[in-house]
């Protein structure tokens, strides 16, 4: 079995400011919803009900200083608590 891309999600902002190893996250998928974060602390909620056409449901923005030196930004992802 080979893996293949079935769709793309318009969250290019998630990679803005990413500079190599400081973006060490993996998507979190729970009950057909995917959650991913970026180096600015934004979290994206994505509905995967239709895998051929995923939909960004919401984006959080903690209002981090986007002018901060990019070398100090780092993230290792997000986590879920409970079932």
HUDA-V217126 format. One record per pair of residues at least 4 apart in sequence whose ideal C-beta (glycine too) atoms are under 8 Angstrom apart, sorted by the first residue. I is the first residue (numbers start at 1). J is the second residue. Records with the same first field share a line. If there is no record, write none. Layout:
# HUDA-V217126
I->J / J
This chain:
# HUDA-V217126
6->51 / 52
7->51 / 52 / 53 / 54
9->46 / 54 / 56
10->56
11->36 / 44 / 46 / 56
12->16
13->38 / 42 / 59
14->18 / 36 / 37 / 38 / 42 / 44
15->23 / 38
16->38 / 40
17->38 / 39 / 40 / 66 / 70 / 73
18->22 / 23 / 38 / 39
19->23 / 39 / 70 / 71 / 73
22->39 / 71 / 73 / 74 / 75
23->38 / 39 / 75
24->74 / 75 / 76 / 77
25->36 / 37 / 75 / 76 / 77 / 78
26->77
27->34 / 35 / 36
28->34 / 35 / 36 / 77 / 78 / 79 / 80
29->33 / 34 / 35 / 48
30->35 / 80
32->47 / 48 / 49
33->45 / 46 / 47 / 48 / 57
34->45 / 46 / 48 / 54
35->43 / 44 / 45 / 46 / 78 / 80
36->43 / 44 / 46 / 78
37->41 / 42 / 43 / 44 / 75 / 77 / 78
38->42 / 44 / 75
39->70 / 73 / 74 / 75
40->61 / 62 / 64 / 66 / 73
41->60 / 61 / 62 / 64 / 75
42->59 / 60 / 61 / 62
43->59 / 60 / 78
44->56 / 58 / 59
45->56 / 57 / 58 / 59
46->54 / 55 / 56 / 57
47->54 / 55 / 56 / 57
48->54
50->54 / 55
64->68
68->72 / 73
